[in-house]
């Protein structure tokens, strides 16, 4: 049973003090784990409960919150707690559940210990100066002891304290345990009789609760959900459904309890039942669309819009993969969502919630989601998070969880220091339409492992752990050198796919090669070789998932192939739009026809038609066409390198932690305005550009640089190459 208990700590205050905003606080990572358990165990497959198949942790059930106070006057404070609690002031426990306590002026220690088995122990403290926020300390074990005289010890030096965590629970009534996504009514756009029932179309892919208006009678009501009309009408094969028994003597509205993804619903009912109409409650996470992109190409504008909608649909309690089928938190999918988020919402809380849910708690007994590469994406996500946000506190708080996860990886390396899939490991890489081995030493896994070691070295340095920094730097350097001796083929002039028992395979897949470009691991000769032998080779193995097209097209953008990439975006994402997509898919093969586009995993409707990794044009347009990238953490410094490719003009905003960066570019002028940091605008021009508000610095080869100061608007005229 959940207890929400109230203590009123009342003192006296004469002076008016501007208080900081109070919020509910809890042990870092616990709310994220609890909420993930709530959400990920809602998955059903044709009415059957379908839980995740990896280890699920739980929150700490007993947590102590503490705060050192130094009051100039007595103070009136309110405290709310989710759970059973006790309160200590200056080490003295107050008997019972007091409603009134006086905290005198002076220095004091306030400790609140909360137990809650069902939900996350949390407190909300509100006073003139004493407010619950992330300056409070929390621990799940205070290691207190009592000697034979009955005296309690001081807090043990072995107790580990962290800063409390919070989100947006900013009123006493808005408790963490009551969290729900927002909803708003949405009407259907079409209803027609089909077979033995009614097919209802909501006009586009959506997510929410189906609602029947004035439902009356006694009998069976069956609802079949579909991302396509074919799926909704397939009562034997649709992925999700509801079968209900209704007994309403009087007409009343009925909202289905579980939210689901669909565009279409097919309803069959007994003749004894009647209803007036069907609508839905659209369920969503309120987010601001801070990023934007527009250009002279209407197709690309629509692709950006549908990408943004896809991204919003999959940005829920956490960044999830697809809204219809799994509704789980997958690290590989989430890693791409983080990057797209930085160019659309810049919602840091969604990133940290997702990373903490994925990491879970010690001991580590398997890879993240049981997938080796997904563990490495988790580390890479931490690296990018710091680069985009500059949030060093997150690294400091959770570095121990990074250490233990990396130690698990290191404990599973082979005699050559490389990772191989062991019993219980899933080596995923991609859903490919060609056969590739996932046994032995897979070069792609070593590449991600190397990047993860580099992330550990960076984070160790941030937390002043020189020993770890040196260790992980050495391990990364050693592994990087082995990548080339073990996997670079002079014959193919590219990385080969894997090595088994010391023997190289002959297969060249795109994955290792394009990631080596992304990570900057190649010299100029090898970069050119990968570009022409793999990435631009029409005979090379082809990628058919948006998941890996994300990285393939980013690598090509890094190599200056923006024209080629735009053509691919028009063909690939435009191809999905041509097939009627209202959100972007888990996989798209242009060679497939009709219902073939709906099938996956051996099931006729197994494919997700709204998948997070389908939204990558958001990231590509923001980073490689508007050209905005952070150079130092949190956009303290950044670069802007607009690239029109074959376009006449582009315009948009890129969000940052401290405002937005606006960019407009056509063939004659560039306009820039920034709310943050110091930027460096790169302009390629046939002659020296002009700008009345800034100095133009020539850099050679028709390249010029302009320093961008925050709060100023710049217009640069130039002659496009």
C-alpha positions as CSV (number, residue, x, y, z in Angstrom):
1,X,0.0,0.0,0.0
2,X,1.4,3.4,-0.9
3,X,1.7,5.9,1.9
4,X,1.8,9.6,1.2
5,X,2.4,11.1,4.6
6,X,2.7,14.7,5.6
7,X,4.8,16.4,8.2
8,X,4.5,20.0,9.0
9,X,7.6,21.5,10.4
10,X,6.7,24.9,11.6
11,X,8.9,27.7,12.8
12,X,8.8,31.4,12.6
13,X,10.2,33.7,10.0
14,X,10.0,37.5,9.9
15,X,12.1,38.3,6.9
16,X,10.8,37.6,3.4
17,X,13.2,35.4,1.5
18,X,13.0,34.4,-2.2
19,X,12.9,30.6,-2.1
20,X,14.1,28.2,-4.8
21,X,11.5,25.9,-6.2
22,X,11.0,22.7,-4.3
23,X,10.6,19.4,-6.1
24,X,10.2,15.8,-5.3
25,X,13.6,14.1,-4.9
26,X,14.7,10.5,-4.9
27,X,17.8,8.2,-5.1
28,X,19.5,8.7,-8.5
29,X,18.4,6.1,-11.0
30,X,15.7,4.6,-8.8
31,X,12.7,6.4,-10.4
32,X,14.1,5.6,-13.9
33,X,14.3,1.9,-13.0
34,X,10.9,1.8,-11.3
35,X,9.3,3.6,-14.2
36,X,11.0,1.3,-16.7
37,X,9.6,-1.7,-14.9
38,X,6.1,-0.2,-15.0
39,X,6.3,0.7,-18.7
40,X,8.2,-2.3,-20.2
41,X,5.9,-4.8,-18.6
42,X,2.9,-3.4,-20.4
43,X,3.8,-5.1,-23.7
44,X,1.3,-7.7,-24.9
45,X,1.3,-9.9,-28.0
46,X,-2.3,-10.7,-29.1
47,X,-3.5,-10.2,-25.5
48,X,-0.7,-12.2,-23.9
49,X,1.6,-10.6,-21.3
50,X,5.1,-10.3,-22.9
51,X,7.8,-9.0,-20.5
52,X,11.4,-8.2,-21.3
53,X,13.9,-11.0,-21.4
54,X,16.7,-9.3,-19.6
55,X,17.4,-8.8,-15.9
56,X,15.2,-6.1,-14.4
57,X,16.4,-4.4,-11.3
58,X,14.3,-2.6,-8.6
59,X,14.5,0.6,-6.6
60,X,16.1,0.8,-3.2
61,X,13.2,0.4,-0.7
62,X,14.8,2.3,2.1
63,X,16.5,5.6,1.4
64,X,17.8,8.3,3.7
65,X,17.7,12.0,2.7
66,X,19.8,14.5,4.5
67,X,20.6,18.2,4.4
68,X,22.9,20.4,6.4
69,X,21.1,23.6,7.4
70,X,22.4,27.0,8.5
71,X,19.4,29.2,9.3
72,X,19.6,32.9,10.1
73,X,16.2,32.7,11.7
74,X,13.6,30.0,12.6
75,X,11.8,28.6,9.6
76,X,8.5,27.1,8.6
77,X,8.9,24.0,6.5
78,X,6.5,21.5,5.0
79,X,7.6,17.9,4.2
80,X,5.8,15.3,2.2
81,X,7.0,11.7,1.8
82,X,6.1,8.8,-0.4
83,X,6.4,5.9,2.0
84,X,6.7,5.3,5.8
85,X,9.2,7.7,7.3
86,X,11.0,9.0,10.3
87,X,12.6,12.4,10.9
88,X,15.7,13.2,12.8
89,X,16.8,16.7,13.7
90,X,20.4,17.0,14.8
91,X,20.6,13.3,15.3
92,X,17.5,13.1,17.5
93,X,14.6,11.0,16.3
94,X,11.3,12.7,16.7
95,X,8.7,10.3,18.0
96,X,5.7,9.2,16.0
97,X,4.7,11.0,12.9
98,X,5.0,14.6,14.1
99,X,3.0,17.3,12.3
100,X,4.8,20.2,14.0
101,X,8.5,20.7,14.6
102,X,10.4,23.8,15.4
103,X,13.8,24.3,13.7
104,X,15.6,27.1,15.5
105,X,18.1,29.4,13.9
106,X,21.6,28.1,13.6
107,X,23.3,25.0,12.1
108,X,21.4,21.8,12.0
109,X,21.2,18.4,10.3
110,X,17.9,17.3,9.0
111,X,17.5,13.6,8.1
112,X,14.4,11.9,6.7
113,X,14.4,8.1,6.1
114,X,11.7,6.7,3.9
115,X,10.6,3.1,3.3
116,X,8.5,2.2,0.3
117,X,8.3,-1.3,-1.1
118,X,5.9,-0.6,-4.0
119,X,7.1,2.8,-5.3
120,X,10.3,4.9,-5.1
121,X,10.9,6.5,-1.7
122,X,10.7,10.2,-2.3
123,X,10.3,13.5,-0.4
124,X,9.1,17.0,-1.1
125,X,10.3,19.7,1.3
126,X,9.1,23.3,1.1
127,X,10.1,26.2,3.2
128,X,11.4,29.8,3.0
129,X,15.0,28.6,2.4
130,X,14.9,24.9,3.0
131,X,13.8,23.3,-0.3
132,X,14.1,19.7,-1.6
133,X,16.4,19.8,-4.6
134,X,19.5,18.1,-5.9
135,X,21.7,19.7,-3.2
136,X,20.3,17.1,-0.8
137,X,22.4,14.0,-0.1
138,X,20.9,10.5,-0.4
139,X,22.1,7.1,0.5
140,X,20.6,3.6,0.6
141,X,22.7,2.6,3.6
142,X,23.8,4.9,6.4
143,X,25.9,2.2,8.1
144,X,25.0,3.7,11.5
145,X,25.8,1.6,14.6
146,X,25.1,1.9,18.3
147,X,27.6,1.1,21.1
148,X,26.9,-0.6,24.4
149,X,26.0,2.7,26.1
150,X,23.3,3.3,23.5
151,X,25.1,6.1,21.8
152,X,24.6,6.2,18.0
153,X,27.7,6.5,15.9
154,X,28.5,9.3,13.6
155,X,27.8,8.5,10.0
156,X,30.3,5.9,8.8
157,X,33.0,7.0,6.4
158,X,32.1,4.0,4.3
159,X,28.7,5.4,3.5
160,X,28.4,6.6,-0.1
161,X,26.3,9.6,-0.6
162,X,25.0,11.0,-3.9
163,X,23.2,14.1,-4.8
164,X,19.5,13.6,-5.0
165,X,17.7,13.3,-8.4
166,X,14.5,14.9,-9.5
167,X,12.5,15.5,-12.7
168,X,9.5,17.8,-13.0
169,X,7.4,16.8,-9.9
170,X,7.2,20.3,-8.6
171,X,4.1,20.3,-6.4
172,X,3.1,18.2,-3.3
173,X,0.3,16.6,-5.3
174,X,2.4,15.8,-8.3
175,X,4.1,12.7,-6.8
176,X,6.6,10.5,-8.8
177,X,4.4,7.4,-8.3
178,X,1.5,9.2,-10.1
179,X,3.4,9.9,-13.2
180,X,1.4,9.6,-16.5
181,X,1.9,10.8,-20.0
182,X,-0.3,13.6,-21.2
183,X,-3.4,12.9,-23.3
184,X,-5.7,14.8,-25.6
185,X,-8.8,13.8,-27.5
186,X,-8.4,12.9,-31.2
187,X,-11.2,12.1,-33.6
188,X,-11.2,9.4,-36.3
189,X,-11.1,10.6,-39.9
190,X,-13.0,7.8,-41.5
191,X,-15.3,4.9,-40.6
192,X,-16.5,2.1,-42.9
193,X,-18.2,-1.2,-42.7
194,X,-15.8,-4.1,-43.5
195,X,-16.5,-7.8,-43.3
196,X,-18.3,-8.4,-40.0
197,X,-17.5,-5.2,-38.4
198,X,-16.2,-1.6,-38.8
199,X,-12.8,-0.3,-39.8
200,X,-11.9,3.0,-38.4
201,X,-9.0,5.2,-39.7
202,X,-7.4,7.9,-37.5
203,X,-5.5,9.3,-40.5
204,X,-2.0,8.7,-39.4
205,X,0.1,6.5,-37.1
206,X,-0.7,7.4,-33.5
207,X,-0.7,6.1,-29.9
208,X,-3.3,6.2,-27.2
209,X,-6.5,4.9,-25.7
210,X,-9.5,3.9,-27.8
211,X,-12.7,5.4,-26.5
212,X,-16.3,4.2,-27.2
213,X,-19.1,6.8,-26.8
214,X,-22.4,5.8,-25.3
215,X,-21.6,2.1,-25.3
216,X,-24.6,0.0,-24.2
217,X,-25.7,-3.6,-24.0
218,X,-24.4,-7.0,-23.0
219,X,-22.0,-9.0,-25.1
220,X,-18.5,-9.4,-26.6
221,X,-16.5,-6.5,-28.1
222,X,-13.4,-7.2,-30.0
223,X,-10.9,-4.6,-31.1
224,X,-8.0,-5.3,-33.6
225,X,-5.3,-2.8,-34.0
226,X,-3.2,-2.1,-37.1
227,X,-0.6,0.2,-38.4
228,X,-2.1,-0.7,-41.8
229,X,-5.6,-1.7,-42.8
230,X,-4.4,-5.1,-43.7
231,X,-3.1,-5.7,-40.1
232,X,-6.3,-4.3,-38.4
233,X,-8.5,-6.5,-40.6
234,X,-6.4,-9.6,-40.0
235,X,-8.1,-10.9,-36.8
236,X,-5.9,-14.0,-36.8
237,X,-2.5,-12.2,-37.3
238,X,-2.6,-8.6,-36.1
239,X,0.0,-7.9,-33.4
240,X,-2.2,-6.4,-30.8
241,X,-5.9,-6.7,-29.8
242,X,-8.4,-6.3,-27.0
243,X,-11.3,-8.8,-26.4
244,X,-13.8,-7.4,-23.9
245,X,-17.0,-8.6,-22.3
246,X,-19.4,-5.7,-21.8
247,X,-22.4,-5.4,-19.5
248,X,-23.8,-1.9,-19.6
249,X,-27.5,-1.6,-18.9
250,X,-27.2,2.2,-19.4
251,X,-25.2,3.8,-22.2
252,X,-21.8,5.2,-21.0
253,X,-18.4,6.0,-22.4
254,X,-15.7,3.3,-22.2
255,X,-12.0,4.1,-22.6
256,X,-9.8,1.0,-23.1
257,X,-7.3,0.7,-20.2
258,X,-4.2,0.0,-22.1
259,X,-2.8,2.5,-24.6
260,X,-1.6,1.1,-28.0
261,X,-0.1,2.1,-31.3
262,X,-2.3,2.1,-34.4
263,X,-3.6,4.0,-37.3
264,X,-6.5,1.7,-37.9
265,X,-8.8,-0.3,-35.6
266,X,-11.2,-3.0,-36.7
267,X,-14.2,-3.6,-34.4
268,X,-16.4,-6.6,-34.2
269,X,-19.2,-6.8,-31.7
270,X,-22.2,-8.8,-30.8
271,X,-25.5,-7.4,-32.2
272,X,-26.7,-6.8,-28.6
273,X,-24.1,-4.0,-28.2
274,X,-24.4,-0.5,-29.6
275,X,-22.4,2.7,-29.5
276,X,-22.6,6.2,-31.0
277,X,-19.0,6.7,-32.2
278,X,-15.3,5.9,-31.5
279,X,-12.5,8.4,-30.8
280,X,-9.2,8.1,-28.9
281,X,-7.1,9.9,-26.3
282,X,-3.7,10.6,-27.9
283,X,-1.0,9.8,-25.3
284,X,2.3,11.7,-25.5
285,X,5.2,13.2,-23.6
286,X,5.0,17.0,-23.8
287,X,8.1,18.2,-25.6
288,X,9.0,21.5,-27.3
289,X,10.1,21.3,-31.0
290,X,13.1,23.5,-30.5
291,X,14.9,22.4,-33.6
292,X,13.7,23.1,-37.1
293,X,14.7,22.7,-40.7
294,X,13.3,24.1,-44.0
295,X,14.6,24.3,-47.5
296,X,13.3,24.8,-51.1
297,X,12.6,21.1,-51.6
298,X,9.1,20.2,-50.4
299,X,9.9,16.5,-50.2
300,X,12.8,17.1,-47.8
301,X,10.6,19.3,-45.7
302,X,8.0,16.6,-45.4
303,X,10.7,14.0,-44.6
304,X,11.9,16.3,-41.8
305,X,8.3,16.7,-40.5
306,X,7.6,13.0,-40.5
307,X,10.9,12.3,-38.9
308,X,10.1,14.7,-36.1
309,X,6.6,13.1,-35.6
310,X,8.3,9.7,-35.6
311,X,10.7,10.9,-33.0
312,X,8.0,12.3,-30.8
313,X,5.9,9.2,-31.0
314,X,8.9,7.1,-29.7
315,X,9.9,9.7,-27.1
316,X,7.7,8.5,-24.2
317,X,8.6,7.7,-20.6
318,X,11.9,6.8,-22.2
319,X,13.3,6.8,-25.8
320,X,11.8,3.5,-27.0
321,X,12.3,1.5,-30.2
322,X,8.9,1.2,-31.8
323,X,5.5,2.1,-30.5
324,X,3.5,-1.0,-31.7
325,X,5.4,-4.1,-30.9
326,X,8.2,-3.9,-28.3
327,X,7.7,-0.6,-26.5
328,X,10.9,-1.5,-24.7
329,X,14.1,0.5,-24.0
330,X,16.7,-0.8,-26.4
331,X,20.2,0.7,-26.1
332,X,21.0,0.7,-29.8
333,X,17.8,2.4,-30.7
334,X,18.1,4.8,-27.8
335,X,21.6,5.9,-28.8
336,X,20.3,7.2,-32.1
337,X,17.4,8.9,-30.3
338,X,19.8,10.8,-28.1
339,X,21.5,12.2,-31.1
340,X,18.3,13.1,-32.9
341,X,17.0,14.6,-29.6
342,X,19.9,17.0,-29.5
343,X,18.8,18.5,-32.8
344,X,15.0,18.4,-32.2
345,X,14.0,18.7,-28.5
346,X,17.3,18.9,-26.6
347,X,15.5,17.3,-23.7
348,X,18.3,16.2,-21.5
349,X,16.0,14.6,-18.9
350,X,14.8,12.0,-21.5
351,X,18.4,11.1,-22.3
352,X,19.5,10.6,-18.6
353,X,16.3,8.8,-17.8
354,X,16.9,6.3,-20.6
355,X,20.6,5.8,-19.9
356,X,19.9,5.2,-16.2
357,X,17.1,2.7,-17.0
358,X,19.3,0.8,-19.4
359,X,22.2,0.7,-17.0
360,X,20.3,-0.6,-14.0
361,X,22.2,-1.6,-11.0
362,X,25.1,-3.8,-9.9
363,X,26.0,-6.6,-10.1
364,X,26.3,-6.7,-13.9
365,X,25.3,-10.2,-15.1
366,X,24.8,-9.6,-18.8
367,X,25.3,-7.1,-21.6
368,X,22.8,-4.2,-21.8
369,X,19.6,-5.8,-23.3
370,X,21.8,-8.9,-23.5
371,X,23.4,-7.4,-26.7
372,X,27.2,-6.9,-26.8
373,X,27.0,-3.9,-29.2
374,X,24.2,-2.3,-27.1
375,X,26.6,-2.2,-24.1
376,X,29.1,-0.3,-26.2
377,X,26.3,2.1,-27.4
378,X,25.5,2.8,-23.8
379,X,29.1,4.0,-23.2
380,X,29.1,6.0,-26.4
381,X,25.8,7.6,-25.3
382,X,27.5,8.9,-22.1
383,X,30.3,10.4,-24.2
384,X,27.9,12.2,-26.5
385,X,25.7,13.4,-23.6
386,X,28.7,15.2,-22.0
387,X,29.7,16.7,-25.3
388,X,26.3,18.1,-26.1
389,X,25.2,19.1,-22.6
390,X,28.4,19.7,-20.6
391,X,26.8,18.0,-17.6
392,X,29.8,16.9,-15.6
393,X,27.7,16.1,-12.6
394,X,26.1,13.1,-14.3
395,X,29.5,11.7,-15.0
396,X,30.6,12.2,-11.4
397,X,27.5,10.6,-10.0
398,X,27.5,7.5,-12.2
399,X,31.1,6.9,-13.0
400,X,31.1,3.9,-10.6
401,X,28.3,2.3,-12.7
402,X,30.4,2.9,-15.8
403,X,33.4,1.2,-14.0
404,X,31.5,-1.9,-13.1
405,X,29.9,-2.3,-16.6
406,X,33.3,-1.9,-18.2
407,X,34.8,-4.4,-15.8
408,X,32.2,-6.9,-16.9
409,X,33.3,-6.3,-20.5
410,X,37.0,-6.7,-19.7
411,X,36.2,-9.9,-17.8
412,X,34.9,-11.4,-21.0
413,X,37.7,-10.6,-23.4
414,X,39.7,-13.4,-25.0
415,X,43.4,-14.0,-24.9
416,X,44.0,-11.3,-27.6
417,X,42.1,-8.7,-25.5
418,X,39.1,-8.7,-27.9
419,X,35.4,-9.3,-27.3
420,X,33.7,-12.5,-28.6
421,X,30.2,-13.5,-28.2
422,X,30.0,-15.9,-25.2
423,X,27.2,-18.0,-23.9
424,X,24.2,-15.7,-23.3
425,X,25.6,-12.9,-25.5
426,X,23.6,-11.6,-28.5
427,X,25.8,-10.1,-31.2
428,X,23.3,-8.0,-33.1
429,X,24.9,-5.4,-35.4
430,X,21.9,-5.0,-37.8
431,X,19.0,-6.7,-39.5
432,X,20.7,-7.5,-42.8
433,X,19.4,-8.9,-46.0
434,X,22.7,-10.7,-46.5
435,X,24.3,-13.5,-44.5
436,X,27.1,-12.5,-42.1
437,X,28.8,-14.4,-39.3
438,X,28.5,-13.2,-35.8
439,X,31.0,-15.7,-34.3
440,X,34.6,-15.3,-33.4
441,X,36.2,-11.8,-33.2
442,X,33.8,-9.5,-35.1
443,X,35.6,-6.4,-36.2
444,X,32.6,-4.1,-35.7
445,X,32.4,-5.2,-32.0
446,X,36.1,-4.4,-31.4
447,X,35.6,-0.9,-33.0
448,X,32.7,-0.1,-30.6
449,X,34.7,-1.6,-27.7
450,X,37.6,0.7,-28.5
451,X,35.4,3.7,-28.5
452,X,33.9,2.6,-25.2
453,X,37.4,2.4,-23.7
454,X,38.1,5.9,-25.0
455,X,34.9,7.1,-23.3
456,X,36.0,5.5,-20.0
457,X,39.4,7.3,-20.3
458,X,37.6,10.6,-20.9
459,X,35.2,10.2,-18.0
460,X,38.0,9.0,-15.6
461,X,39.8,12.2,-16.4
462,X,36.7,14.2,-15.6
463,X,36.4,12.6,-12.2
464,X,40.2,13.0,-11.5
465,X,40.9,9.3,-11.6
466,X,44.3,9.4,-13.2
467,X,44.9,5.7,-12.7
468,X,41.8,4.7,-14.6
469,X,42.4,7.3,-17.3
470,X,45.8,5.9,-18.0
471,X,44.6,2.3,-17.9
472,X,41.7,2.8,-20.3
473,X,43.8,5.0,-22.6
474,X,46.4,2.2,-22.8
475,X,43.7,-0.4,-23.5
476,X,42.1,1.7,-26.2
477,X,45.4,2.4,-27.9
478,X,46.4,-1.3,-27.9
479,X,43.0,-2.4,-29.2
480,X,43.0,0.2,-32.0
481,X,46.4,-1.0,-33.2
482,X,45.1,-4.6,-33.2
483,X,42.1,-3.5,-35.3
484,X,44.4,-2.8,-38.3
485,X,46.7,-5.8,-37.9
486,X,43.8,-8.3,-37.4
487,X,41.1,-6.9,-39.7
488,X,42.5,-4.5,-42.3
489,X,42.8,-6.3,-45.6
490,X,45.4,-5.1,-48.1
491,X,43.7,-7.1,-50.8
492,X,40.2,-5.6,-50.2
493,X,41.6,-2.2,-49.1
494,X,39.0,-2.2,-46.3
495,X,38.2,-3.8,-43.0
496,X,37.0,-7.4,-43.2
497,X,34.1,-8.6,-41.1
498,X,35.5,-11.1,-38.6
499,X,38.2,-13.5,-37.7
500,X,37.7,-17.0,-36.3
501,X,40.5,-19.0,-34.7
502,X,43.0,-16.5,-36.1
503,X,41.8,-16.8,-39.6
504,X,40.4,-13.7,-41.4
505,X,37.1,-14.1,-43.3
506,X,36.9,-12.7,-46.8
507,X,33.6,-10.8,-46.3
508,X,33.6,-7.0,-46.3
509,X,30.5,-5.5,-44.6
510,X,29.9,-1.8,-44.4
511,X,29.6,-1.6,-40.6
512,X,33.2,-1.5,-39.4
513,X,34.4,0.6,-42.3
514,X,31.8,3.4,-41.9
515,X,32.2,3.5,-38.1
516,X,36.0,3.8,-38.6
517,X,35.3,6.9,-40.6
518,X,32.9,8.3,-37.9
519,X,35.5,7.7,-35.2
520,X,38.3,9.3,-37.1
521,X,40.4,6.1,-36.9
522,X,41.6,6.2,-40.6
523,X,44.4,8.1,-42.3
524,X,43.7,9.8,-45.5
525,X,44.6,6.9,-47.8
526,X,42.5,4.4,-45.8
527,X,39.6,6.9,-45.7
528,X,39.7,7.3,-49.5
529,X,39.8,3.5,-49.8
530,X,36.8,2.9,-47.6
531,X,34.9,5.7,-49.3
532,X,35.3,4.2,-52.8
533,X,35.6,0.5,-52.1
534,X,32.7,0.3,-49.6
535,X,30.5,3.3,-49.1
536,X,30.2,4.4,-52.7
537,X,30.8,1.0,-54.3
538,X,27.6,-0.1,-56.2
539,X,28.6,-3.7,-55.8
540,X,29.1,-3.5,-52.0
541,X,26.7,-5.2,-49.6
542,X,23.7,-3.0,-49.1
543,X,22.1,-1.7,-45.9
544,X,18.3,-1.9,-45.8
545,X,17.5,-0.6,-42.3
546,X,17.2,3.1,-41.3
547,X,19.2,2.0,-38.2
548,X,22.5,1.5,-40.1
549,X,21.6,4.0,-42.9
550,X,21.9,6.6,-40.1
551,X,25.7,5.9,-39.7
552,X,26.3,5.2,-43.4
553,X,24.9,8.6,-44.4
554,X,26.6,10.4,-41.6
555,X,30.0,8.9,-42.7
556,X,29.3,10.1,-46.2
557,X,28.5,13.5,-45.0
558,X,31.7,13.6,-43.1
559,X,33.4,12.8,-46.4
560,X,31.8,15.7,-48.1
561,X,29.2,13.7,-50.0
562,X,26.2,15.9,-49.1
563,X,24.8,15.8,-52.6
564,X,24.9,12.0,-52.7
565,X,23.3,11.8,-49.2
566,X,20.4,14.1,-50.2
567,X,19.7,11.8,-53.2
568,X,19.7,8.8,-50.8
569,X,17.3,10.5,-48.4
570,X,14.9,11.4,-51.2
571,X,15.0,7.9,-52.5
572,X,14.9,6.0,-49.2
573,X,12.8,8.1,-46.9
574,X,10.8,9.4,-49.9
575,X,10.2,5.8,-50.9
576,X,8.5,5.1,-47.6
577,X,6.3,8.2,-48.1
578,X,5.5,6.9,-51.5
579,X,4.3,3.7,-49.9
580,X,1.9,5.8,-47.7
581,X,4.1,6.1,-44.5
582,X,2.9,8.6,-41.9
583,X,5.8,7.7,-39.7
584,X,9.1,6.0,-40.6
585,X,9.7,2.3,-40.4
586,X,11.9,-0.2,-38.8
587,X,13.1,-1.4,-42.1
588,X,12.5,-0.5,-45.8
589,X,13.6,-2.5,-48.8
590,X,12.5,-0.8,-52.0
591,X,12.6,-4.1,-53.8
592,X,9.6,-5.3,-51.7
593,X,6.1,-4.9,-52.8
594,X,2.7,-4.4,-51.1
595,X,2.2,-6.5,-48.0
596,X,5.9,-7.5,-48.1
597,X,6.6,-4.2,-46.5
598,X,4.6,-5.2,-43.4
599,X,6.2,-8.5,-42.7
600,X,9.2,-9.2,-40.4
601,X,10.4,-11.8,-37.9
602,X,8.4,-14.5,-39.7
603,X,5.1,-12.7,-39.0
604,X,2.9,-11.0,-41.6
605,X,2.7,-7.8,-39.6
606,X,5.8,-8.1,-37.4
607,X,7.5,-4.9,-38.8
608,X,7.2,-1.7,-36.9
609,X,6.0,1.1,-39.0
610,X,7.0,3.7,-36.4
611,X,10.5,3.1,-35.3
612,X,12.8,5.6,-33.6
613,X,15.8,4.8,-35.8
614,X,13.8,5.9,-38.8
615,X,14.0,9.5,-37.8
616,X,17.7,10.1,-38.6
617,X,17.2,12.9,-41.2
618,X,16.6,15.2,-38.2
619,X,20.2,14.7,-37.1
620,X,21.7,14.7,-40.6
621,X,20.0,18.0,-41.6
622,X,21.0,19.7,-38.4
623,X,24.5,18.6,-38.1
624,X,25.6,18.4,-41.8
625,X,23.4,20.8,-43.7
626,X,22.7,23.6,-41.2
627,X,26.2,22.4,-40.1
628,X,26.0,23.1,-36.3
629,X,28.3,20.9,-34.1
630,X,29.6,21.4,-30.5
631,X,33.4,21.6,-30.2
632,X,33.7,21.9,-26.5
633,X,31.1,20.4,-24.0
634,X,27.7,22.1,-23.8
635,X,28.3,24.3,-26.9
636,X,30.8,26.5,-25.0
637,X,32.4,26.6,-28.4
638,X,30.9,25.3,-31.6
639,X,31.2,25.3,-35.4
640,X,28.7,26.2,-38.1
641,X,29.5,24.9,-41.6
642,X,26.4,25.3,-43.8
643,X,26.2,23.0,-46.8
644,X,23.5,23.6,-49.5
645,X,24.4,20.6,-51.5
646,X,22.0,20.8,-54.5
647,X,19.6,23.1,-52.6
648,X,18.9,26.7,-53.2
649,X,18.4,27.7,-49.6
650,X,18.2,26.1,-46.1
651,X,17.0,27.5,-42.8
652,X,16.6,26.2,-39.3
653,X,17.4,26.2,-35.6
654,X,19.6,23.9,-33.6
655,X,18.9,23.8,-29.9
656,X,21.6,23.9,-27.2
657,X,21.6,23.8,-23.4
658,X,21.4,27.6,-23.3
659,X,19.3,28.7,-26.2
660,X,19.2,28.1,-30.0
661,X,21.5,28.7,-32.9
662,X,19.7,30.0,-36.0
663,X,21.2,29.5,-39.5
664,X,19.9,30.6,-42.9
665,X,22.0,30.0,-46.1
666,X,21.4,30.5,-49.8
667,X,23.8,30.9,-52.7
668,X,24.5,34.6,-51.8
669,X,24.2,35.1,-48.1
670,X,24.4,33.4,-44.7
671,X,22.5,34.6,-41.7
672,X,23.4,33.5,-38.2
673,X,22.2,34.2,-34.7
674,X,23.2,32.4,-31.5
675,X,22.1,32.4,-27.9
676,X,25.1,30.6,-26.6
677,X,28.9,30.2,-26.5
678,X,31.4,31.3,-29.1
679,X,31.0,29.9,-32.6
680,X,33.2,29.6,-35.7
681,X,31.3,30.0,-39.0
682,X,33.1,28.4,-42.0
683,X,32.2,30.0,-45.4
684,X,33.4,28.6,-48.7
685,X,33.4,31.4,-51.3
686,X,34.9,32.3,-54.7
687,X,35.9,35.7,-53.2
688,X,36.3,37.1,-49.8
689,X,32.9,37.4,-48.1
690,X,31.6,40.6,-46.5
691,X,30.1,41.2,-43.1
692,X,29.7,44.6,-41.5
693,X,29.5,43.2,-38.0
694,X,32.4,40.8,-38.0
695,X,36.0,40.2,-39.1
696,X,36.4,37.8,-42.0
697,X,39.5,35.6,-41.6
698,X,40.9,33.9,-44.7
699,X,42.0,30.3,-44.1
700,X,43.1,29.4,-47.7
701,X,41.5,27.3,-50.5
702,X,38.5,29.6,-50.8
703,X,37.7,29.1,-47.1
704,X,37.0,31.8,-44.6
705,X,36.0,31.9,-40.9
706,X,33.8,34.3,-38.9
707,X,33.7,34.4,-35.1
708,X,30.1,34.3,-33.8
709,X,29.3,35.9,-30.5
710,X,26.1,35.2,-28.6
711,X,23.3,37.6,-28.8
712,X,24.4,39.2,-32.1
713,X,23.0,38.8,-35.6
714,X,25.3,38.3,-38.5
715,X,24.7,38.6,-42.3
716,X,27.5,37.4,-44.5
717,X,27.4,37.9,-48.2
718,X,29.5,35.5,-50.3
719,X,29.8,33.8,-53.7
720,X,29.0,30.1,-53.5
721,X,31.6,27.8,-55.1
